[in-house]
Amino acid sequence: MEIQLWRELLHPYEMAVEEIVSKFNALREEYKKNSLYSPIERVTGRVKSVSSILEKMQRKNVSFENLEQEIEDIAGVRVICQFVEDIEKVASLIVMRQDMKVIERKDYLANQKKSGYRSLHLIVEYMVETIHGPRRVLAEIQIRTMAMNFWATTEHSLQYKYKGEIPPHVSLQLSKAADAIFVLDNEMSQVRSEIIDAQIDSQIQTRLVKDILTAIENLYHVASTREVRKIQDEFYRIYSLHDLEELKRFQKQLDIFAEGYRAQSVDSAPL
């Protein structure tokens, strides 16, 4: 296949990866803006290199004519979660979406690979709008925990180094590491609720502080400098207590105070 044809072939897949990653990141931000725990911790994506495609075609005996039907991971998106329980949550979110259709599920959690690899893969159909019209492409979405991703990234590097023939003693160490990561994920699940609560509290505090600082800044335009500095000092005092409920009460009082100045501005405005 000519180089120009490879570029034309891969471009829709590049569009798909960029769009899917952007949509998952937007979903993650939506959770956080609503002070909810996000099952999506991080999202990355890539389009398979030509050399990797050729290697896989050779290994699986795939012809150029069947390339796009049989190589399902030309477009790859990886969703990283904090906890094992989040993996199925993310999978459910994908299944419910209208802009992508799940056509195959590969569960390497219930059916761990011999090497120790664990992950959930969903093959989806995704539509991109090109200058030549709509184009439907396949993409592989891998969903795994941070610990699983660390192991898989390491194993992939070793596969590359040893050209797929990892020495037995290295394979044994990888297998032991996979077992340790399985234990780690289970241990983290035991404290999942406490970690989620702490993260949500942190998100709420971040939003509260931002809103409070904006309100104080706006008060400089309507209240005396002396009053605003007193409010600012009180904010720093309450913030140092590390008490979220006190911070919420302070924000409510600040809103009432600011509303009084807004009412005065309206009353004093010329008719």
Residue pairs with C-beta under 8 A, 6 or more apart in sequence:
1 9
1 64
6 50
9 67
9 68
10 47
10 50
10 74
11 130
12 128
12 130
12 135
12 137
13 47
13 48
13 74
13 75
13 137
13 139
14 47
14 75
15 128
15 130
16 75
16 126
16 128
16 137
16 139
17 45
17 46
17 47
17 75
17 76
17 77
17 139
18 45
19 126
19 128
20 45
20 75
20 77
20 100
20 126
20 139
20 141
21 43
21 44
21 45
21 77
23 99
24 40
24 43
24 77
24 79
25 43
27 38
27 40
27 93
28 38
28 40
28 41
28 43
31 37
31 38
31 39
31 40
32 38
32 203
35 200
35 203
35 204
35 207
36 200
37 196
37 199
37 200
39 81
39 82
39 86
39 89
39 90
39 93
40 79
40 80
40 81
40 86
40 90
41 80
41 81
41 82
41 86
41 146
42 79
42 80
43 77
43 78
43 79
43 80
44 77
44 78
44 80
45 75
45 76
45 77
45 78
46 76
47 74
47 75
47 76
48 56
48 71
48 73
48 74
48 75
48 76
53 67
53 71
53 74
56 62
56 71
57 63
57 64
57 67
57 71
60 70
60 71
62 70
62 71
68 74
68 137
68 138
69 138
72 104
72 123
72 138
72 140
73 139
73 140
74 137
74 138
74 139
75 126
75 137
75 138
75 139
75 140
76 139
76 140
76 141
76 142
77 139
77 140
77 141
77 142
78 141
78 142
78 143
78 144
78 149
79 90
79 141
79 142
79 143
79 144
80 144
80 145
80 146
80 149
81 87
81 90
81 143
81 144
81 145
81 146
82 145
82 146
82 188
82 195
83 145
83 185
83 188
83 189
83 192
84 109
84 145
84 185
84 186
84 189
85 189
85 192
86 145
87 109
87 120
87 143
87 144
87 145
88 120
90 143
91 105
91 120
91 122
91 143
94 100
94 102
94 122
94 124
94 141
95 102
99 126
99 127
100 124
100 125
100 126
100 139
101 124
101 125
102 122
102 123
102 124
103 123
103 124
103 125
103 138
104 122
104 123
105 120
105 121
105 122
105 123
106 120
106 121
106 122
106 123
107 120
107 121
108 117
108 118
108 119
108 120
108 121
109 118
109 119
109 120
112 118
112 178
115 155
115 171
115 174
115 175
115 178
116 151
116 155
116 174
116 175
116 177
116 178
116 179
117 151
117 152
117 155
117 178
118 144
118 148
118 151
118 178
118 181
118 182
119 142
119 143
119 144
119 148
119 152
120 142
120 143
120 144
121 140
121 141
121 142
121 143
122 140
122 141
122 143
123 138
123 139
123 140
123 141
124 138
124 139
124 140
124 141
125 136
125 137
125 138
125 139
126 136
126 137
126 138
126 139
127 134
127 135
127 136
128 134
128 135
128 137
129 135
144 152
145 185
147 181
147 184
147 185
147 188
148 181
148 185
150 181
151 174
151 177
151 178
151 181
154 174
154 177
155 174
158 166
158 170
158 174
159 166
162 170
166 174
188 195
201 244
204 244
205 244
205 247
208 244
208 247
208 248
208 251
209 239
209 247
211 251
212 235
212 247
212 250
212 251
212 254
215 251
215 254
215 255
215 258
216 228
216 231
216 232
216 235
216 254
218 258
219 227
219 228
219 231
219 257
219 258
219 261
220 228
222 261
222 262
222 264
222 265
223 261
231 254
231 257
234 250
235 250
238 246
238 247
238 250
239 247
